[in-house]
Amino acid sequence: MSEKIFKGEDILNVTAEKLVYEGSALSRVDSFPIFIDSACPEDKLKIKIKKSNKNYASAEILEITEPSPHRVKPFCPLHNVCGGCGWQHIDYNFQLEQKQNIVFETVKKITGKEIEVKPVLKSPLTKEYRYKVQYPVSQTKVSKRLLIGYYKKGSHELVNIKFCPIQPKIIDKITDFIRKAAQELEISGYNEKTGKGELRHIVFRYSGSENECIVIFVVNNTKTNEKFKKLSKKIMKEFAHVKGCLINYNTSRSNLILTQDTRKIDGQNYITEKIDDKIYKISANSFFQVNIGSAKNIFDTVKDIIEKNYPNPRILDAYSGVSSFGIWLASGAAEVVSVEEAPSATKDAAENIKLNNIKNLTALNGDAKNIFENLVQKGEKFDVVLLDPPRKGCEKDSLDFAVKLTKKALIYVSCNPSTLARDLKYLHENGFCTKYIQPVDMFCHSYHIESVAWLEKI
């Protein structure tokens, strides 16, 4: 490590080396790491140091003196200000190479092992792929104009989004209609600083197969205001695509978007998504992958591993949401047991089992750790245990029970390379080896990356 520590406002000429998790590009001066926003590997840059400590510095670009051959023009005019996705300035195929490298290096750094990371599976759609949209809402001080969009990079200043190319065009049209109709009904936007204002977020759940959606208003209240009933009627009269309007009550002073208290105002409270011959009912609060084409890639990756290596297995599917994996895998399994904590998702799972006429899938509701412990106490064993936890990964106790429940293989689906690597390290210490990792591009043009890790019991 260099003994030099740069000061804020220092100006340097550097070359960007590679992208790192959370989106910046890394450069080094005398081996001292500098993280640069909005850079592309192989850019030659003039940069200004923003912050620095003894271990690393962060910097902004003053001038691109020689652009990288992988640098392209962003297709969204708001790309440089909106924080919705940050890699549009990088060629898509090169994004995938960088994501593969991020997964490999993160896993190597934390586990100490060089595990095979396969090339990233492309998203079938790289635009209009985002089927769940969560827009914060605020209001201008003087004109009281409603702002609906995404936050600027690294801030809580709202960018008013009229057109977002990574989501279906119909959502732009509905959002613009809501902006005007809510204004006419004198619905106020939420103010994070004061905790006042009515409308905090607008959430869309869209079905690609049916070309329809539901709209959820997240309100800073505990009961439905008549204004939202009027707004719902206006929306459903204007758009045949909108099959239901709902309200979610959230009075917390936090970053939480949806509470568990969601109620129907008008129409239906769910969407239906078809993937191949499988049908999924998805309620407002239930988890489902936002990119349906990439979700299918993940489902097929897991199914391929199991079918080729573990015929007619007994499968435990944990953190299962609406039993999306369980339904996909049931035809090649002796039995599947799904475990999900959210009541709305478990309820959807029970209906999805009926919709798909599946006889060998049971959906259990409860905390994964507690259900795992009960299954261990009963002496249950599964040929394959599938874990698909949230970003924070698995609790240590859950992993301990999962180890005891697994006879042959464990498949870990992750949306965070760091927590994946941490949990793989723990599983390696407890009798497993990782065969390979298959990354899948779920959030194109952003640093986010999904991974499927295949582990076998030694």
C-alpha positions as CSV (number, residue, x, y, z in Angstrom):
1,M,0.0,0.0,0.0
2,S,1.3,3.5,-0.8
3,E,2.1,5.7,2.1
4,K,0.6,8.6,0.2
5,I,-2.8,9.8,1.3
6,F,-4.6,12.1,-1.1
7,K,-6.5,15.2,0.0
8,G,-9.9,16.3,-1.0
9,E,-9.7,18.5,-4.2
10,D,-6.4,16.8,-5.4
11,I,-6.5,16.4,-9.2
12,L,-5.0,13.3,-10.8
13,N,-4.7,11.6,-14.2
14,V,-5.6,7.9,-13.9
15,T,-6.8,4.9,-15.9
16,A,-9.9,3.0,-14.7
17,E,-9.1,-0.7,-14.2
18,K,-12.3,-2.6,-13.4
19,L,-15.8,-2.2,-12.0
20,V,-16.5,-3.2,-8.4
21,Y,-19.6,-4.2,-6.5
22,E,-21.9,-1.2,-5.8
23,G,-21.0,0.3,-9.1
24,S,-17.8,2.4,-9.0
25,A,-14.7,1.8,-11.1
26,L,-11.4,1.1,-9.4
27,S,-8.1,2.9,-10.3
28,R,-4.8,2.8,-8.4
29,V,-2.1,5.3,-8.0
30,D,1.1,3.8,-6.5
31,S,-1.1,0.8,-5.5
32,F,-3.5,3.2,-3.5
33,P,-7.1,2.4,-4.5
34,I,-9.3,5.2,-5.8
35,F,-13.0,4.5,-6.5
36,I,-14.5,6.7,-9.3
37,D,-18.2,7.2,-10.0
38,S,-19.5,6.9,-13.6
39,A,-16.2,5.6,-15.0
40,C,-15.8,2.7,-17.4
41,P,-12.8,0.3,-17.3
42,E,-10.0,1.5,-19.7
43,D,-11.2,5.1,-19.5
44,K,-8.3,7.5,-19.2
45,L,-9.5,10.2,-16.8
46,K,-8.7,13.5,-15.1
47,I,-10.3,13.1,-11.6
48,K,-10.8,15.1,-8.5
49,I,-10.6,13.5,-5.1
50,K,-13.8,13.9,-3.1
51,K,-12.9,12.0,0.1
52,S,-9.9,10.1,1.3
53,N,-8.6,8.1,4.2
54,K,-5.6,5.9,4.8
55,N,-7.1,2.9,3.0
56,Y,-8.8,4.3,-0.1
57,A,-10.2,7.5,-1.8
58,S,-13.3,8.3,-3.8
59,A,-13.2,10.7,-6.8
60,E,-15.3,12.3,-9.5
61,I,-14.5,12.7,-13.2
62,L,-13.4,16.1,-14.3
63,E,-12.6,15.0,-17.9
64,I,-12.6,11.8,-19.9
65,T,-9.3,12.4,-21.7
66,E,-9.6,9.1,-23.7
67,P,-12.8,7.1,-23.5
68,S,-12.7,3.3,-23.1
69,P,-13.6,1.2,-26.1
70,H,-16.4,-0.3,-23.9
71,R,-17.9,3.1,-23.3
72,V,-21.3,3.8,-25.1
73,K,-23.9,6.5,-25.1
74,P,-26.6,6.0,-22.4
75,F,-30.0,5.3,-24.0
76,C,-31.8,7.2,-21.2
77,P,-31.4,11.0,-21.1
78,L,-31.6,11.1,-17.3
79,H,-28.9,8.4,-16.8
80,N,-26.4,10.9,-15.4
81,V,-28.7,12.2,-12.7
82,C,-31.1,9.3,-11.9
83,G,-30.0,6.7,-9.4
84,G,-32.3,4.0,-10.9
85,C,-29.5,2.2,-12.9
86,G,-25.9,3.4,-13.3
87,W,-24.1,1.3,-16.0
88,Q,-25.8,2.4,-19.2
89,H,-22.6,4.1,-20.3
90,I,-21.0,0.6,-20.6
91,D,-21.5,-1.9,-23.4
92,Y,-23.9,-4.6,-22.3
93,N,-21.7,-7.6,-23.0
94,F,-18.8,-5.9,-21.2
95,Q,-21.2,-5.3,-18.2
96,L,-21.6,-9.1,-18.0
97,E,-17.9,-9.7,-18.1
98,Q,-17.4,-7.3,-15.2
99,K,-20.2,-8.9,-13.2
100,Q,-18.6,-12.3,-13.7
101,N,-15.3,-10.9,-12.4
102,I,-17.0,-9.2,-9.4
103,V,-18.6,-12.5,-8.3
104,F,-15.3,-14.4,-8.8
105,E,-13.2,-11.9,-6.9
106,T,-15.6,-11.4,-4.1
107,V,-15.9,-15.1,-3.5
108,K,-12.2,-15.6,-3.7
109,K,-11.5,-12.8,-1.3
110,I,-13.9,-14.1,1.3
111,T,-13.6,-17.9,0.9
112,G,-9.9,-18.0,0.0
113,K,-10.9,-20.4,-2.9
114,E,-10.8,-19.9,-6.6
115,I,-14.3,-21.3,-7.5
116,E,-15.4,-21.6,-11.1
117,V,-17.8,-18.7,-12.0
118,K,-19.5,-19.3,-15.3
119,P,-20.2,-16.5,-17.9
120,V,-23.2,-14.5,-16.9
121,L,-26.5,-15.5,-18.5
122,K,-27.9,-12.6,-20.4
123,S,-31.3,-11.1,-19.8
124,P,-33.6,-11.8,-22.7
125,L,-34.7,-8.1,-22.4
126,T,-32.3,-5.3,-21.6
127,K,-35.0,-2.6,-21.8
128,E,-38.6,-2.7,-20.5
129,Y,-37.7,-5.7,-18.3
130,R,-38.5,-4.3,-14.8
131,Y,-42.0,-5.5,-13.8
132,K,-42.0,-4.2,-10.3
133,V,-41.6,-0.4,-9.9
134,Q,-41.4,1.5,-6.6
135,Y,-41.5,5.2,-7.1
136,P,-41.0,7.6,-4.1
137,V,-43.3,10.7,-4.2
138,S,-42.6,14.2,-3.0
139,Q,-43.8,17.8,-3.7
140,T,-42.3,21.1,-4.6
141,K,-42.4,23.8,-1.9
142,V,-43.9,26.7,-3.9
143,S,-45.9,25.3,-6.8
144,K,-46.9,22.1,-4.8
145,R,-46.3,20.1,-8.0
146,L,-46.1,16.3,-7.3
147,L,-42.7,14.7,-8.1
148,I,-42.7,11.0,-8.9
149,G,-39.5,9.1,-9.9
150,Y,-36.2,7.9,-8.5
151,Y,-33.6,9.6,-6.3
152,K,-30.5,11.2,-7.7
153,K,-27.4,9.2,-7.2
154,G,-26.3,9.2,-3.6
155,S,-29.0,11.6,-2.5
156,H,-32.7,11.8,-1.5
157,E,-33.4,14.5,-4.0
158,L,-36.1,13.2,-6.3
159,V,-35.8,13.1,-10.1
160,N,-39.2,13.5,-11.7
161,I,-39.3,10.6,-14.2
162,K,-41.5,11.0,-17.3
163,F,-40.0,8.1,-19.2
164,C,-38.0,5.2,-17.9
165,P,-36.7,2.8,-20.7
166,I,-36.1,-0.1,-18.3
167,Q,-39.8,-0.6,-17.5
168,P,-42.9,-1.2,-19.6
169,K,-44.1,2.0,-21.4
170,I,-47.6,1.6,-19.9
171,I,-46.2,2.4,-16.5
172,D,-44.9,5.7,-17.7
173,K,-48.4,6.6,-19.0
174,I,-50.1,5.5,-15.8
175,T,-47.6,7.5,-13.7
176,D,-48.1,10.6,-15.7
177,F,-51.9,10.3,-15.4
178,I,-51.5,9.8,-11.6
179,R,-49.3,12.9,-11.3
180,K,-52.0,15.1,-12.8
181,A,-55.1,13.4,-11.3
182,A,-53.6,13.4,-7.8
183,Q,-52.7,17.1,-8.2
184,E,-56.4,17.8,-9.1
185,L,-57.6,15.9,-6.0
186,E,-55.1,17.9,-3.9
187,I,-53.3,14.8,-2.7
188,S,-50.0,15.9,-1.1
189,G,-46.6,14.3,-1.6
190,Y,-44.6,13.1,1.4
191,N,-41.8,15.1,3.0
192,E,-39.1,12.9,4.5
193,K,-37.8,15.7,6.7
194,T,-41.0,16.7,8.3
195,G,-42.8,13.3,8.1
196,K,-45.9,15.1,6.7
197,G,-47.8,14.6,3.4
198,E,-50.1,11.9,2.2
199,L,-48.6,9.9,-0.7
200,R,-45.2,8.3,0.1
201,H,-44.7,5.8,-2.8
202,I,-46.5,4.4,-5.8
203,V,-45.8,0.7,-6.4
204,F,-46.6,-1.1,-9.7
205,R,-46.8,-4.9,-10.1
206,Y,-46.9,-5.7,-13.8
207,S,-47.5,-9.0,-15.6
208,G,-45.7,-9.4,-18.9
209,S,-47.8,-12.4,-20.0
210,E,-51.1,-10.6,-19.4
211,N,-50.0,-7.0,-20.1
212,E,-51.8,-5.8,-17.0
213,C,-50.9,-4.4,-13.6
214,I,-52.0,-3.4,-10.1
215,V,-51.2,-0.1,-8.5
216,I,-50.4,0.3,-4.8
217,F,-50.6,3.7,-3.1
218,V,-48.3,3.8,0.0
219,V,-49.8,6.4,2.3
220,N,-48.7,8.2,5.5
221,N,-52.0,7.4,7.2
222,T,-53.9,4.6,9.0
223,K,-57.2,4.7,7.1
224,T,-58.3,5.2,3.5
225,N,-58.9,8.8,2.4
226,E,-61.8,9.4,0.0
227,K,-59.4,11.1,-2.3
228,F,-57.6,7.8,-3.0
229,K,-60.9,6.1,-3.8
230,K,-61.6,8.8,-6.4
231,L,-58.1,8.5,-7.8
232,S,-58.5,4.7,-8.1
233,K,-61.8,5.1,-10.0
234,K,-60.2,7.6,-12.4
235,I,-57.2,5.3,-13.1
236,M,-59.3,2.2,-13.7
237,K,-61.6,4.1,-15.9
238,E,-58.7,5.5,-18.0
239,F,-56.6,2.3,-18.2
240,A,-57.9,-1.2,-19.0
241,H,-54.4,-2.5,-18.2
242,V,-55.0,-1.6,-14.5
243,K,-56.8,-4.5,-12.9
244,G,-56.7,-3.2,-9.3
245,C,-55.8,-0.3,-7.0
246,L,-54.7,-0.9,-3.5
247,I,-53.6,1.1,-0.5
248,N,-50.7,0.4,1.9
249,Y,-50.6,2.1,5.3
250,N,-47.1,3.2,6.3
251,T,-46.6,5.9,9.0
252,S,-43.1,4.8,10.0
253,R,-40.2,7.3,9.8
254,S,-38.0,4.9,8.0
255,N,-36.8,3.7,4.5
256,L,-39.4,0.9,4.6
257,I,-41.6,1.1,1.5
258,L,-44.4,-1.5,2.0
259,T,-45.7,-2.5,5.4
260,Q,-47.7,-5.7,5.7
261,D,-51.0,-3.7,5.9
262,T,-52.2,-3.6,2.3
263,R,-55.9,-3.3,1.5
264,K,-57.9,-3.3,-1.8
265,I,-59.6,-0.1,-2.9
266,D,-61.0,-1.4,-6.2
267,G,-60.6,-4.4,-8.6
268,Q,-58.3,-7.3,-7.8
269,N,-55.4,-7.4,-5.4
270,Y,-53.0,-9.5,-7.4
271,I,-51.5,-10.1,-10.9
272,T,-51.1,-13.4,-12.7
273,E,-47.8,-14.2,-14.5
274,K,-47.4,-17.1,-16.9
275,I,-43.9,-18.5,-17.5
276,D,-44.0,-21.4,-20.1
277,D,-46.8,-23.6,-18.8
278,K,-46.6,-22.4,-15.2
279,I,-49.0,-19.9,-13.7
280,Y,-48.1,-17.7,-10.7
281,K,-50.6,-15.6,-8.8
282,I,-48.6,-12.7,-7.1
283,S,-50.1,-10.4,-4.5
284,A,-49.0,-6.8,-3.8
285,N,-46.8,-7.9,-0.8
286,S,-45.5,-11.2,-2.2
287,F,-41.9,-11.5,-3.5
288,F,-41.4,-12.4,-7.1
289,Q,-38.4,-11.7,-9.4
290,V,-38.8,-8.3,-11.2
291,N,-37.3,-9.6,-14.5
292,I,-39.3,-12.5,-15.8
293,G,-37.0,-13.6,-18.5
294,S,-34.1,-13.8,-16.1
295,A,-36.2,-15.5,-13.5
296,K,-36.8,-18.2,-16.0
297,N,-33.0,-18.5,-16.6
298,I,-32.6,-19.0,-12.8
299,F,-35.4,-21.5,-12.6
300,D,-34.0,-23.5,-15.6
301,T,-30.4,-23.3,-14.1
302,V,-31.6,-24.9,-10.8
303,K,-33.8,-27.4,-12.6
304,D,-30.9,-28.5,-14.9
305,I,-28.5,-29.1,-12.0
306,I,-31.1,-31.2,-10.2
307,E,-32.4,-33.2,-13.1
308,K,-28.9,-34.1,-14.4
309,N,-27.5,-35.1,-11.0
310,Y,-30.2,-36.0,-8.5
311,P,-33.1,-38.0,-10.1
312,N,-36.5,-38.0,-8.4
313,P,-35.3,-36.1,-5.4
314,R,-36.9,-34.9,-2.2
315,I,-36.4,-31.1,-2.3
316,L,-36.6,-28.4,0.5
317,D,-37.3,-25.0,-1.0
318,A,-36.6,-22.3,1.6
319,Y,-37.3,-18.5,1.4
320,S,-39.7,-19.7,-1.3
321,G,-42.0,-16.7,-1.9
322,V,-45.0,-17.8,-3.9
323,S,-43.4,-21.2,-4.3
324,S,-41.9,-20.1,-7.7
325,F,-39.1,-22.7,-7.5
326,G,-41.2,-25.4,-6.0
327,I,-43.7,-25.2,-8.8
328,W,-41.0,-25.2,-11.5
329,L,-39.2,-28.2,-10.0
330,A,-42.2,-30.3,-8.8
331,S,-42.5,-32.4,-12.1
332,G,-39.0,-33.8,-11.7
333,A,-39.2,-34.4,-7.9
334,A,-40.6,-37.1,-5.6
335,E,-41.7,-34.3,-3.2
336,V,-41.1,-30.6,-2.6
337,V,-41.5,-28.8,0.7
338,S,-41.6,-24.9,0.4
339,V,-40.9,-22.6,3.4
340,E,-41.9,-19.0,3.4
341,E,-42.3,-16.4,6.2
342,A,-44.6,-13.9,4.6
343,P,-48.3,-14.8,5.1
344,S,-49.4,-13.2,1.8
345,A,-46.8,-15.2,-0.2
346,T,-47.7,-18.5,1.5
347,K,-51.3,-17.8,0.7
348,D,-50.4,-17.2,-3.0
349,A,-48.3,-20.4,-2.9
350,A,-51.3,-22.5,-1.8
351,E,-53.3,-21.0,-4.7
352,N,-50.5,-21.5,-7.2
353,I,-50.2,-25.2,-6.2
354,K,-53.9,-25.6,-7.1
355,L,-53.7,-23.5,-10.3
356,N,-50.9,-25.7,-11.5
357,N,-52.5,-28.9,-10.3
358,I,-49.4,-30.0,-8.4
359,K,-49.9,-32.9,-6.0
360,N,-46.3,-33.3,-4.5
361,L,-45.7,-29.8,-3.2
362,T,-46.5,-28.6,0.3
363,A,-46.1,-24.9,1.3
364,L,-45.3,-24.2,4.9
365,N,-45.6,-20.7,6.5
366,G,-43.1,-19.6,9.1
367,D,-39.5,-18.5,9.8
368,A,-37.0,-20.6,8.0
369,K,-34.8,-21.2,11.1
370,N,-37.8,-22.4,13.2
371,I,-39.2,-24.7,10.5
372,F,-35.7,-26.1,9.7
373,E,-35.3,-26.8,13.4
374,N,-38.6,-28.7,13.6
375,L,-37.7,-30.7,10.5
376,V,-34.3,-31.6,12.0
377,Q,-36.1,-32.7,15.3
378,K,-38.4,-35.0,13.2
379,G,-35.4,-36.6,11.5
380,E,-36.3,-35.3,8.1
381,K,-33.7,-35.4,5.3
382,F,-33.8,-33.9,1.7
383,D,-31.7,-34.9,-1.3
384,V,-31.5,-31.2,-2.3
385,V,-31.9,-28.1,-0.2
386,L,-32.6,-24.9,-2.1
387,L,-31.9,-21.6,-0.3
388,D,-33.0,-18.3,-1.8
389,P,-32.6,-15.8,1.0
390,P,-32.9,-12.0,1.0
391,R,-29.8,-9.7,0.5
392,K,-28.5,-10.2,4.0
393,G,-28.1,-13.9,3.4
394,C,-28.8,-16.7,5.8
395,E,-28.6,-16.7,9.6
396,K,-25.9,-19.0,11.0
397,D,-28.5,-21.1,12.8
398,S,-30.5,-21.5,9.5
399,L,-27.3,-22.7,7.8
400,D,-26.5,-25.1,10.6
401,F,-30.0,-26.7,10.3
402,A,-29.8,-26.7,6.5
403,V,-26.5,-28.7,6.7
404,K,-28.2,-31.3,8.9
405,L,-31.2,-31.5,6.5
406,T,-29.1,-32.0,3.3
407,K,-28.3,-35.5,2.1
408,K,-26.7,-34.7,-1.3
409,A,-26.7,-31.1,-2.5
410,L,-27.4,-27.6,-1.6
411,I,-28.3,-24.9,-4.1
412,Y,-27.9,-21.3,-3.0
413,V,-29.6,-18.5,-5.0
414,S,-28.2,-15.1,-4.1
415,C,-28.6,-11.4,-5.0
416,N,-25.5,-10.3,-3.1
417,P,-22.0,-11.6,-3.9
418,S,-20.7,-10.6,-0.4
419,T,-23.3,-12.5,1.7
420,L,-23.1,-15.4,-0.8
421,A,-19.3,-15.6,-0.3
422,R,-19.7,-15.4,3.5
423,D,-22.3,-18.2,3.6
424,L,-20.3,-20.4,1.1
425,K,-17.3,-20.0,3.4
426,Y,-19.3,-21.3,6.3
427,L,-20.7,-24.2,4.3
428,H,-17.2,-25.1,3.2
429,E,-16.3,-25.3,6.8
430,N,-19.2,-27.6,7.5
431,G,-18.8,-30.4,5.0
432,F,-19.7,-28.9,1.5
433,C,-17.7,-28.0,-1.6
434,T,-18.9,-25.6,-4.3
435,K,-19.0,-27.1,-7.8
436,Y,-19.5,-23.8,-9.6
437,I,-21.4,-20.5,-9.6
438,Q,-23.7,-19.5,-12.4
439,P,-24.4,-15.7,-12.4
440,V,-27.7,-14.5,-14.0
441,D,-28.3,-10.9,-15.1
442,M,-31.5,-9.8,-13.4
443,F,-31.0,-6.0,-13.2
444,C,-29.4,-4.9,-16.5
445,H,-27.4,-1.7,-16.5
446,S,-26.9,-1.8,-12.8
447,Y,-24.2,-3.4,-10.5
448,H,-26.7,-5.9,-9.1
449,I,-26.1,-9.5,-9.9
450,E,-27.9,-12.8,-9.1
451,S,-26.0,-16.0,-8.6
452,V,-26.8,-19.7,-8.4
453,A,-24.2,-21.7,-6.4
454,W,-24.2,-25.5,-6.6
455,L,-22.7,-27.2,-3.5
456,E,-22.3,-30.9,-2.8
457,K,-22.0,-32.6,0.5
458,I,-18.5,-34.1,0.8
